Each structure stands twice: as structure tokens, then as C-alpha cells.
């Protein structure tokens, strides 16, 4: 998963791990909640999964952590 040449973690894996953690966390915390609320949270998790992989990767890239894809942005910000 980590690139051996640069030691960087791909942004897709970081976002996917965060989404997976959130789905597991919500499913275990909402076991005793009524089923209607569970269905609503499952739909919300699907929406978060589609948005979260990209948005979380962008947030981490903006913070400056070494992830694929933010090298160009750093060069662009420094040059302008």
C-alpha cells in the first residue's frame, strides 16, 4: 500500500480507511436504535462514502501530509 520509492500513502487508501472506520463505528453504535433510524444512517453512510473518499483526501493533502497528488499543488502555491 505504501510506495517504497517515496514512502507515501495513496490518498484513495486514506479516504477508504476513514470511510470504512466510520461505517463500522456507526453500525456498532446504533445497534439498539430503531430500524428506521438505521436505514437512514445506512443511506447517509453511502452518501458519505461517495463524497468522503475525495474530500478527506483533499483535506489531508491541504494539511501537507505526504500523499500522492499534492506535490503539484505545493509547487503551484509556492510559485504563485
Protein Blocks (a to p, Z undefined) as FASTA:
>chain_A
ZZfklopacfklmmmmmmmmmmmmmmmmmmmgcfklmmmmmmmmmmmmmmmmmmmmmmmm
mnopacehilmmmmmmmmZZ
